[in-house]
Amino acid sequence: MIRRAVLVVLGLIWLGPTYLLIVNASRPAESYDPARAWAPPGDFALLDNFARALEGADLGPSLASTALYSVVSPALGVLIGALAGYTIVVLRLRHGFWWFLLLFGGTVFPSQMLLVPLFVGYSDAGLYDSRLGMILIYTAINVPLAAFVLRNFYSGVAFSIFEAARMDGASTWRVFWRIYLPLATSALAAVFILEFTFIWNDLIFGLTLTQTAEVRPVMTALAGLMTDVYAGTPVPVGLAAGLVVSLPTVVLFLATQRLFARGLSLGSV
Amino acid sequence: MTRAPILGRFRHGYVAPAALLVAGLLYAPFVWTAYLSLTRYDGLAPPEWAGLANFAKLFDDPVLLSSAGNTLIWVVGTMALPVGLGLLVAVLSYDIRGGAWYRVPFMLPYALSGAGLAMVWSPVLSHGGVANLLLGVDTAFLQKAPHNTIAMLLVWTWQQLGVNTLLFVVGLQSIPKGPIEAARLDGASGWRLFRHVIWPLMRPLTAVVVGLALVASLKTFDIVWVLTQGGPGRNSETLAVTMYKETFVAGDYGYGSTVAVALTVVAGLASYLYLKRQVR
């Protein structure tokens, strides 16, 4: 009984801000008043508010860029990581374990250690504030995890599959592309989702390596909206932007929850 | 003699993309930052060797002292609130009927992230905002140190509690029922059952959750950046924010790199000491 009571009280505290968020994001932009923040909104204006954020803060191009980064980079990263895992485990690359350590070691660097050289290097190479530059760094960050999970996954696949395909005359690339890649769909999907979420929510690389609205990822653009304009942006517009921009990761996660759980457990075998 | 053909000849070509990306965009910048931490560098003129001068500055920089202090608040606070309270919610709810429903309120905020989180809380915490009106006080919660760090920590708790709870619940549900039943038969219940039976059994999972939270809290950046940008002045900066500001706001790339190295050393040392304790 006490347990339930504690849970209910804590839960109500947690629901308070959630309620505030939803109610005020749906409120017509001009009718926000901190003193009446708890009152239900008269009209439902969430979509209007979001449309205003898209226009006013120029979130449209940022959203498009972020969508591009969070799909292309994990896809490339997963492919490249899977190929490395395949080469190390199935093709028995010499010193494979060291190659693996080299790749996986890439996860230990805090992003703060990368920022200055990336900024300077990107500026020199003309990659600063370019979509290509963003895709490159996001892809590189994905590779270690992909290589790790896929290496584990391929360790559990019978070598006879590979041998049989080779006997039939398939090239090593074809074996990878037609057999090993499709075989690992759930592991690939799990890594993809993790990386999609990471990139979608990334703030610091966007902050450091981009400048213009076309290239700048949406979280960075939103942070800009916060600091520069929130004084002038009606609160409901800001809230609606924060809410809608968070949706894709939630939807993706809910839609793929089962695949996700399966993929991770396979990867950790 | 027959092995080589079946395994193909192009193997290094297949690891090359992965190796090049990781070496070029992760390892090389890492090494370069380590070098820059020993130089005077403004990003324009070539870096000038400065030996340990930047590291000496590190130790009597009042800003660094305050951001180290704030980072410590973040680390300790993260252990106590999102992790500790998360454990409490998990333990209270994991074996009661409808437990999952009791956890829904804690999971909802997890959907928001980074800047979205700040969007929500900024109007609540601002001067004359909802929190002022609700509590009947007239404080700008994000102004004075250390209140602002603590306020942000509470926001962070609101967002992160759910995911920690979820991890702990998974752990609690996967521990074997046998020992718990046996202890119950022997008359153990409540706190004693938890302390002496359940807690030791869930330790491997706790170790992972705490370890991840430890490293993540040392690198706290996003929430501070979007809510206060480390201000007002510089009083809510964490080490990661100081690193960013020294580099990209003040233009002192050399010293910024030094702060990055210091942060890396601290995070590495903390994980090492923590892992060592866990393994023992």
Boltz contact constraints between the chains, C-beta under 6 A:
constraints:
  - contact:
      token1: [A, 3]
      token2: [B, 92]
      max_distance: 6.0
  - contact:
      token1: [A, 6]
      token2: [B, 92]
      max_distance: 6.0
  - contact:
      token1: [A, 7]
      token2: [B, 92]
      max_distance: 6.0
  - contact:
      token1: [A, 7]
      token2: [B, 93]
      max_distance: 6.0
  - contact:
      token1: [A, 7]
      token2: [B, 102]
      max_distance: 6.0
  - contact:
      token1: [A, 11]
      token2: [B, 105]
      max_distance: 6.0
  - contact:
      token1: [A, 14]
      token2: [B, 105]
      max_distance: 6.0
  - contact:
      token1: [A, 14]
      token2: [B, 106]
      max_distance: 6.0
  - contact:
      token1: [A, 15]
      token2: [B, 105]
      max_distance: 6.0
  - contact:
      token1: [A, 18]
      token2: [B, 108]
      max_distance: 6.0
  - contact:
      token1: [A, 21]
      token2: [B, 120]
      max_distance: 6.0
  - contact:
      token1: [A, 34]
      token2: [B, 129]
      max_distance: 6.0
  - contact:
      token1: [A, 34]
      token2: [B, 130]
      max_distance: 6.0
  - contact:
      token1: [A, 34]
      token2: [B, 133]
      max_distance: 6.0
  - contact:
      token1: [A, 35]
      token2: [B, 133]
      max_distance: 6.0
  - contact:
      token1: [A, 37]
      token2: [B, 130]
      max_distance: 6.0
  - contact:
      token1: [A, 80]
      token2: [B, 17]
      max_distance: 6.0
  - contact:
      token1: [A, 80]
      token2: [B, 18]
      max_distance: 6.0
  - contact:
      token1: [A, 83]
      token2: [B, 14]
      max_distance: 6.0
  - contact:
      token1: [A, 84]
      token2: [B, 15]
      max_distance: 6.0
  - contact:
      token1: [A, 84]
      token2: [B, 18]
      max_distance: 6.0
  - contact:
      token1: [A, 87]
      token2: [B, 11]
      max_distance: 6.0
  - contact:
      token1: [A, 87]
      token2: [B, 14]
      max_distance: 6.0
  - contact:
      token1: [A, 87]
      token2: [B, 15]
      max_distance: 6.0
  - contact:
      token1: [A, 91]
      token2: [B, 7]
      max_distance: 6.0
  - contact:
      token1: [A, 91]
      token2: [B, 8]
      max_distance: 6.0
  - contact:
      token1: [A, 91]
      token2: [B, 11]
      max_distance: 6.0
  - contact:
      token1: [A, 92]
      token2: [B, 7]
      max_distance: 6.0
  - contact:
      token1: [A, 93]
      token2: [B, 11]
      max_distance: 6.0
  - contact:
      token1: [A, 99]
      token2: [B, 15]
      max_distance: 6.0
  - contact:
      token1: [A, 103]
      token2: [B, 18]
      max_distance: 6.0
  - contact:
      token1: [A, 103]
      token2: [B, 22]
      max_distance: 6.0
  - contact:
      token1: [A, 106]
      token2: [B, 22]
      max_distance: 6.0
  - contact:
      token1: [A, 106]
      token2: [B, 26]
      max_distance: 6.0
  - contact:
      token1: [A, 109]
      token2: [B, 26]
      max_distance: 6.0
  - contact:
      token1: [A, 109]
      token2: [B, 30]
      max_distance: 6.0
  - contact:
      token1: [A, 110]
      token2: [B, 219]
      max_distance: 6.0
  - contact:
      token1: [A, 110]
      token2: [B, 264]
      max_distance: 6.0
  - contact:
      token1: [A, 112]
      token2: [B, 240]
      max_distance: 6.0
  - contact:
      token1: [A, 112]
      token2: [B, 243]
      max_distance: 6.0
  - contact:
      token1: [A, 112]
      token2: [B, 260]
      max_distance: 6.0
  - contact:
      token1: [A, 112]
      token2: [B, 263]
      max_distance: 6.0
  - contact:
      token1: [A, 113]
      token2: [B, 30]
      max_distance: 6.0
  - contact:
      token1: [A, 113]
      token2: [B, 33]
      max_distance: 6.0
  - contact:
      token1: [A, 113]
      token2: [B, 260]
      max_distance: 6.0
  - contact:
      token1: [A, 113]
      token2: [B, 264]
      max_distance: 6.0
  - contact:
      token1: [A, 114]
      token2: [B, 29]
      max_distance: 6.0
  - contact:
      token1: [A, 116]
      token2: [B, 33]
      max_distance: 6.0
  - contact:
      token1: [A, 116]
      token2: [B, 247]
      max_distance: 6.0
  - contact:
      token1: [A, 116]
      token2: [B, 253]
      max_distance: 6.0
  - contact:
      token1: [A, 116]
      token2: [B, 257]
      max_distance: 6.0
  - contact:
      token1: [A, 117]
      token2: [B, 29]
      max_distance: 6.0
  - contact:
      token1: [A, 117]
      token2: [B, 32]
      max_distance: 6.0
  - contact:
      token1: [A, 117]
      token2: [B, 33]
      max_distance: 6.0
  - contact:
      token1: [A, 118]
      token2: [B, 29]
      max_distance: 6.0
  - contact:
      token1: [A, 137]
      token2: [B, 25]
      max_distance: 6.0
  - contact:
      token1: [A, 140]
      token2: [B, 21]
      max_distance: 6.0
  - contact:
      token1: [A, 140]
      token2: [B, 25]
      max_distance: 6.0
  - contact:
      token1: [A, 140]
      token2: [B, 26]
      max_distance: 6.0
  - contact:
      token1: [A, 143]
      token2: [B, 18]
      max_distance: 6.0
  - contact:
      token1: [A, 143]
      token2: [B, 21]
      max_distance: 6.0
  - contact:
      token1: [A, 143]
      token2: [B, 22]
      max_distance: 6.0
  - contact:
      token1: [A, 147]
      token2: [B, 18]
      max_distance: 6.0
  - contact:
      token1: [A, 166]
      token2: [B, 6]
      max_distance: 6.0
  - contact:
      token1: [A, 172]
      token2: [B, 8]
      max_distance: 6.0
  - contact:
      token1: [A, 201]
      token2: [B, 113]
      max_distance: 6.0
  - contact:
      token1: [A, 201]
      token2: [B, 114]
      max_distance: 6.0
  - contact:
      token1: [A, 203]
      token2: [B, 114]
      max_distance: 6.0
  - contact:
      token1: [A, 203]
      token2: [B, 222]
      max_distance: 6.0
  - contact:
      token1: [A, 219]
      token2: [B, 114]
      max_distance: 6.0
  - contact:
      token1: [A, 219]
      token2: [B, 115]
      max_distance: 6.0
  - contact:
      token1: [A, 222]
      token2: [B, 115]
      max_distance: 6.0
  - contact:
      token1: [A, 223]
      token2: [B, 115]
      max_distance: 6.0
  - contact:
      token1: [A, 223]
      token2: [B, 226]
      max_distance: 6.0
  - contact:
      token1: [A, 226]
      token2: [B, 118]
      max_distance: 6.0
  - contact:
      token1: [A, 226]
      token2: [B, 226]
      max_distance: 6.0
  - contact:
      token1: [A, 235]
      token2: [B, 123]
      max_distance: 6.0
  - contact:
      token1: [A, 238]
      token2: [B, 119]
      max_distance: 6.0
  - contact:
      token1: [A, 239]
      token2: [B, 119]
      max_distance: 6.0
  - contact:
      token1: [A, 242]
      token2: [B, 116]
      max_distance: 6.0
  - contact:
      token1: [A, 242]
      token2: [B, 119]
      max_distance: 6.0
  - contact:
      token1: [A, 242]
      token2: [B, 120]
      max_distance: 6.0
  - contact:
      token1: [A, 245]
      token2: [B, 116]
      max_distance: 6.0
  - contact:
      token1: [A, 246]
      token2: [B, 111]
      max_distance: 6.0
  - contact:
      token1: [A, 246]
      token2: [B, 112]
      max_distance: 6.0
  - contact:
      token1: [A, 246]
      token2: [B, 113]
      max_distance: 6.0
  - contact:
      token1: [A, 246]
      token2: [B, 116]
      max_distance: 6.0
  - contact:
      token1: [A, 250]
      token2: [B, 111]
      max_distance: 6.0
